């Protein structure tokens, strides 16, 4: 468990907002990989100093070896694409950052020094999310201006429950976790070599409700309609506002005709190529990288039973789901 000193101020601010929304401190701490004491400290600093209290405090110790390189300048370098500096790909490694600094400032630095300076600048080593070449930023901004107010008005008008919906594929090829082993002796993890998976659909609300359904075949319009019907049955007396992407099964004539016939169902679509704006994406990320990490399922049936059990367990933890929901960058638009 870390002390959160490496986390950017924006992440700390979202954590404070989640606590203010009623998400338990322990859940917020778990989602951000810090202790409960750290979250309490963030909240206290925010109460006393506002956003300024969430900024990193200067530490003590011997002077830095490269004083002329400020945290802002280092961030400016790393927030550019590595390909702009002549590398083949856009991603940064400590070695690449070190090489750029040494060439620019004519000074030799150790990898540990570069790593420490990156952490001091509020930067962390992360796996990037996909951002599609086809993304249209003007369309996304127009969606924020035009569709978000419509969604909020629909929720208010019908006193509806807001859900974000998405699909995913749960694979027999598990994501592997890490374990301890002697230096130089890479451990082995026994997994199946079969190529198979389970199609899955879910919907998450900002209050921490999770509805899901598993399928053994590819999801088409019929499966989407069945899932929407399941949601309506689950909330027999309530209006539902459902936000989903523009995948063909969501926008087909068959699905659109069904939606138009449902008095209590109000569907909105995200802009194209915007999975980062769907909180339900975080559900699948948590399921695959946490709940099913290094799973031992050997057949499709075993995987389906395991995935159902894990999703049922998640559905019984609304506080965890609310923490997951608020990890999405657009979550605070729907308070």
C-alpha positions as CSV (number, residue, x, y, z in Angstrom):
1,X,0.0,0.0,0.0
2,X,1.5,3.4,-1.1
3,X,1.1,6.8,0.5
4,X,-0.3,8.3,-2.7
5,X,2.5,10.9,-3.0
6,X,3.0,10.0,-6.6
7,X,-0.7,10.4,-7.6
8,X,-1.6,13.6,-9.6
9,X,-3.7,16.3,-7.9
10,X,-6.6,15.5,-10.3
11,X,-6.8,11.9,-9.0
12,X,-6.8,13.1,-5.4
13,X,-9.6,15.6,-6.2
14,X,-11.8,12.8,-7.7
15,X,-11.1,10.7,-4.6
16,X,-12.3,13.6,-2.4
17,X,-15.4,14.1,-4.6
18,X,-16.2,10.3,-4.3
19,X,-16.0,10.5,-0.5
20,X,-18.2,13.6,-0.5
21,X,-20.7,11.6,-2.6
22,X,-20.9,9.0,0.1
23,X,-18.5,6.4,-1.2
24,X,-16.9,4.8,1.9
25,X,-13.3,5.9,2.5
26,X,-12.1,2.3,2.4
27,X,-13.5,1.8,-1.1
28,X,-12.0,5.0,-2.4
29,X,-8.6,3.9,-0.8
30,X,-8.8,0.5,-2.5
31,X,-9.7,1.9,-5.9
32,X,-6.7,4.3,-5.8
33,X,-4.3,1.9,-4.2
34,X,-3.7,3.9,-1.0
35,X,-4.5,3.6,2.7
36,X,-7.6,5.0,4.4
37,X,-5.4,7.4,6.3
38,X,-4.1,8.9,3.1
39,X,-7.7,9.5,1.9
40,X,-8.6,11.1,5.2
41,X,-5.6,13.3,4.8
42,X,-6.6,14.4,1.3
43,X,-10.1,15.3,2.5
44,X,-8.7,17.3,5.5
45,X,-6.3,19.2,3.2
46,X,-9.1,19.9,0.7
47,X,-11.3,21.2,3.5
48,X,-8.6,23.5,4.8
49,X,-6.9,24.7,1.5
50,X,-9.2,23.7,-1.4
51,X,-7.5,22.4,-4.5
52,X,-4.2,23.8,-3.4
53,X,-4.1,21.4,-0.5
54,X,-4.1,18.5,-2.9
55,X,-0.9,19.6,-4.7
56,X,2.4,17.9,-3.8
57,X,4.4,19.4,-1.0
58,X,8.2,20.0,-1.5
59,X,10.3,17.4,0.3
60,X,13.5,17.6,2.2
61,X,16.8,16.0,1.3
62,X,19.9,16.8,-0.6
63,X,19.6,19.2,-3.6
64,X,18.6,17.6,-6.9
65,X,21.3,16.8,-9.3
66,X,19.5,18.6,-12.1
67,X,18.0,21.8,-10.5
68,X,17.4,23.6,-13.8
69,X,14.9,20.9,-14.9
70,X,11.6,21.8,-13.1
71,X,8.7,19.4,-12.6
72,X,6.7,21.4,-15.1
73,X,9.4,21.1,-17.8
74,X,9.8,17.4,-17.1
75,X,6.0,16.9,-17.4
76,X,6.0,19.0,-20.6
77,X,8.5,16.5,-22.1
78,X,6.7,13.3,-21.1
79,X,3.3,14.6,-22.1
80,X,4.5,14.9,-25.6
81,X,4.7,11.8,-27.8
82,X,8.0,10.0,-27.6
83,X,7.9,9.8,-31.4
84,X,8.3,13.5,-31.5
85,X,11.8,13.0,-30.2
86,X,12.7,10.4,-32.8
87,X,11.5,7.2,-31.2
88,X,9.5,4.6,-33.2
89,X,6.5,4.6,-30.9
90,X,4.7,7.2,-28.8
91,X,5.3,5.6,-25.4
92,X,7.8,6.7,-22.8
93,X,10.2,4.5,-20.8
94,X,12.6,5.6,-18.1
95,X,15.4,4.8,-20.5
96,X,14.0,7.1,-23.2
97,X,13.3,10.0,-20.7
98,X,16.9,9.6,-19.4
99,X,18.3,9.7,-22.9
100,X,16.4,12.9,-23.8
101,X,17.4,14.6,-20.6
102,X,21.1,13.7,-21.0
103,X,21.1,15.0,-24.6
104,X,19.3,18.2,-23.7
105,X,21.2,19.1,-20.6
106,X,24.5,17.3,-21.2
107,X,24.5,15.5,-17.9
108,X,24.6,11.8,-16.9
109,X,21.8,10.6,-14.7
110,X,21.0,7.2,-13.2
111,X,17.7,5.4,-14.0
112,X,16.7,5.7,-10.3
113,X,17.2,9.4,-10.4
114,X,15.0,9.8,-13.5
115,X,12.4,7.5,-11.9
116,X,12.3,9.6,-8.8
117,X,12.1,12.8,-10.7
118,X,9.1,11.4,-12.7
119,X,7.3,10.5,-9.5
120,X,8.1,13.9,-7.9
121,X,6.4,15.5,-10.9
122,X,3.2,13.5,-10.2
123,X,3.8,11.1,-13.1
124,X,3.2,7.4,-12.8
125,X,4.0,4.4,-15.1
126,X,0.7,3.4,-16.6
127,X,-0.8,1.3,-19.3
128,X,-2.5,3.7,-21.7
129,X,-6.1,3.4,-22.7
130,X,-6.9,3.1,-26.4
131,X,-7.6,6.3,-28.3
132,X,-8.8,5.7,-31.8
133,X,-7.4,7.5,-34.9
134,X,-10.9,8.0,-36.0
135,X,-11.9,10.1,-32.9
136,X,-13.6,13.4,-33.7
137,X,-12.9,15.8,-30.8
138,X,-15.4,18.4,-32.2
139,X,-18.1,15.8,-32.1
140,X,-17.2,14.8,-28.5
141,X,-17.3,18.4,-27.4
142,X,-20.6,18.9,-29.1
143,X,-21.9,15.8,-27.2
144,X,-20.9,17.4,-23.9
145,X,-22.7,20.6,-24.8
146,X,-25.8,19.2,-26.3
147,X,-26.4,15.6,-25.1
148,X,-25.3,15.8,-21.5
149,X,-28.0,18.4,-20.7
150,X,-30.6,16.3,-22.4
151,X,-29.6,13.2,-20.4
152,X,-29.8,15.2,-17.1
153,X,-33.2,16.7,-18.0
154,X,-34.5,13.2,-18.9
155,X,-33.3,11.8,-15.5
156,X,-34.9,14.8,-13.7
157,X,-38.2,14.8,-15.7
158,X,-38.9,11.1,-15.2
159,X,-37.1,10.7,-11.9
160,X,-35.3,8.0,-13.8
161,X,-32.4,5.7,-12.9
162,X,-29.3,6.5,-15.0
163,X,-27.4,3.5,-16.4
164,X,-24.3,3.2,-18.6
165,X,-24.3,0.0,-20.6
166,X,-21.5,-1.9,-22.5
167,X,-20.5,-5.3,-23.7
168,X,-17.2,-7.2,-23.5
169,X,-15.7,-10.6,-24.1
170,X,-14.2,-12.6,-21.2
171,X,-11.4,-14.7,-22.5
172,X,-10.1,-18.1,-21.3
173,X,-6.7,-16.5,-21.8
174,X,-6.3,-14.9,-18.4
175,X,-4.4,-11.7,-17.5
176,X,-1.5,-12.9,-15.4
177,X,-0.7,-11.2,-12.1
178,X,2.7,-10.9,-10.4
179,X,4.3,-13.0,-7.8
180,X,7.5,-13.3,-5.8
181,X,10.3,-15.5,-7.2
182,X,14.1,-15.8,-6.9
183,X,16.0,-13.1,-9.0
184,X,16.6,-14.4,-12.5
185,X,14.2,-17.3,-12.2
186,X,10.9,-16.4,-14.0
187,X,8.0,-18.2,-12.4
188,X,5.5,-20.3,-14.4
189,X,1.7,-20.0,-14.3
190,X,-0.2,-22.9,-15.7
191,X,-3.1,-21.8,-18.0
192,X,-5.1,-23.4,-20.8
193,X,-4.0,-23.0,-24.4
194,X,-7.6,-23.0,-25.7
195,X,-9.0,-20.0,-27.5
196,X,-12.5,-19.3,-26.3
197,X,-14.5,-16.7,-24.5
198,X,-17.8,-15.6,-23.1
199,X,-19.8,-12.6,-24.4
200,X,-21.1,-10.4,-21.6
201,X,-23.3,-7.4,-21.2
202,X,-23.7,-5.1,-18.1
203,X,-25.0,-1.8,-17.0
204,X,-23.8,0.3,-14.0
205,X,-25.5,3.1,-12.2
206,X,-23.9,6.0,-10.3
207,X,-25.6,4.6,-7.1
208,X,-23.6,1.3,-7.5
209,X,-26.2,-1.0,-9.1
210,X,-24.9,-3.6,-11.5
211,X,-27.0,-5.6,-13.9
212,X,-25.4,-8.2,-16.2
213,X,-26.0,-11.1,-18.6
214,X,-23.6,-13.7,-20.1
215,X,-24.0,-15.2,-23.5
216,X,-22.2,-18.0,-25.3
217,X,-22.5,-16.4,-28.7
218,X,-21.7,-13.1,-30.3
219,X,-24.0,-10.3,-29.1
220,X,-26.5,-9.0,-31.7
221,X,-29.7,-6.9,-31.7
222,X,-31.7,-9.7,-30.1
223,X,-29.4,-10.0,-27.1
224,X,-29.4,-6.2,-26.6
225,X,-33.2,-6.1,-26.7
226,X,-33.4,-9.0,-24.1
227,X,-31.0,-7.2,-21.8
228,X,-32.9,-3.9,-22.0
229,X,-36.1,-5.9,-21.3
230,X,-34.3,-7.4,-18.3
231,X,-33.5,-4.0,-17.0
232,X,-37.1,-2.8,-17.3
233,X,-38.3,-5.9,-15.5
234,X,-35.7,-5.4,-12.7
235,X,-37.1,-1.8,-12.2
236,X,-40.8,-2.5,-12.9
237,X,-42.1,0.9,-11.8
238,X,-39.2,3.2,-12.8
239,X,-38.2,5.0,-15.9
240,X,-34.6,4.2,-17.1
241,X,-32.2,6.4,-18.9
242,X,-29.6,4.2,-20.6
243,X,-26.4,5.6,-22.2
244,X,-24.6,3.2,-24.6
245,X,-22.2,3.4,-27.5
246,X,-23.1,3.3,-31.2
247,X,-22.2,-0.3,-31.8
248,X,-24.4,-1.8,-34.6
249,X,-26.5,-3.9,-32.3
250,X,-27.4,-0.7,-30.4
251,X,-28.4,1.3,-33.4
252,X,-30.0,-1.3,-35.6
253,X,-33.6,-0.8,-36.9
254,X,-34.7,-3.8,-34.7
255,X,-33.2,-2.3,-31.5
256,X,-34.4,1.2,-32.3
257,X,-37.9,0.0,-33.0
258,X,-38.0,-1.8,-29.6
259,X,-36.7,1.3,-27.8
260,X,-39.3,3.5,-29.4
261,X,-42.1,1.2,-28.1
262,X,-41.0,1.3,-24.5
263,X,-42.6,4.2,-22.5
264,X,-40.2,3.9,-19.6
265,X,-37.0,3.5,-21.6
266,X,-35.0,6.5,-22.8
267,X,-31.7,5.7,-24.6
268,X,-28.9,8.0,-25.5
269,X,-25.7,7.2,-27.4
270,X,-22.2,8.2,-26.7
271,X,-20.1,9.8,-29.5
272,X,-18.2,7.3,-31.7
273,X,-14.9,5.9,-30.5
274,X,-15.4,7.2,-26.9
275,X,-15.0,4.1,-24.6
276,X,-13.2,6.4,-22.1
277,X,-16.5,8.1,-21.5
278,X,-18.4,5.0,-20.5
279,X,-18.1,4.1,-16.8
280,X,-19.2,0.5,-17.6
281,X,-15.8,0.0,-19.4
282,X,-14.3,0.3,-15.9
283,X,-16.4,-2.6,-14.7
284,X,-14.9,-4.9,-17.3
285,X,-11.4,-3.6,-16.6
286,X,-11.9,-4.4,-12.9
287,X,-13.4,-7.9,-13.7
288,X,-10.6,-8.9,-16.0
289,X,-7.6,-7.4,-14.3
290,X,-8.6,-7.9,-10.7
291,X,-11.4,-10.4,-10.1
292,X,-10.4,-12.8,-12.9
293,X,-6.6,-12.2,-12.8
294,X,-4.7,-15.5,-13.3
295,X,-8.0,-17.4,-13.3
296,X,-7.8,-21.2,-13.6
297,X,-10.8,-21.9,-15.8
298,X,-10.0,-24.6,-18.4
299,X,-13.3,-24.7,-20.3
300,X,-15.9,-22.2,-21.5
301,X,-18.5,-23.6,-19.0
302,X,-16.0,-23.1,-16.1
303,X,-15.2,-19.6,-17.3
304,X,-18.9,-18.7,-17.5
305,X,-19.6,-20.0,-14.0
306,X,-16.6,-18.2,-12.6
307,X,-17.4,-14.9,-14.4
308,X,-21.1,-15.1,-13.2
309,X,-19.9,-15.7,-9.6
310,X,-17.5,-12.8,-9.7
311,X,-20.0,-10.4,-11.2
312,X,-22.6,-11.4,-8.6
313,X,-20.0,-10.7,-5.9
314,X,-19.4,-7.3,-7.4
315,X,-23.1,-6.6,-7.7
316,X,-23.3,-7.1,-3.9
317,X,-20.7,-4.4,-3.3
318,X,-22.4,-1.1,-4.4
319,X,-19.7,0.9,-2.6
320,X,-17.0,-0.7,-4.8
321,X,-19.1,-0.1,-7.9
322,X,-19.6,3.6,-7.0
323,X,-15.8,3.9,-6.7
324,X,-15.4,2.3,-10.1
325,X,-18.0,4.6,-11.6
326,X,-16.3,7.7,-10.3
327,X,-13.0,6.6,-11.9
328,X,-14.6,7.6,-15.3
329,X,-13.7,11.2,-16.4
330,X,-17.3,12.1,-17.2
331,X,-18.9,10.7,-14.0
332,X,-19.1,14.0,-12.2
333,X,-21.3,15.4,-15.1
334,X,-24.2,13.3,-14.0
335,X,-24.4,14.3,-10.3
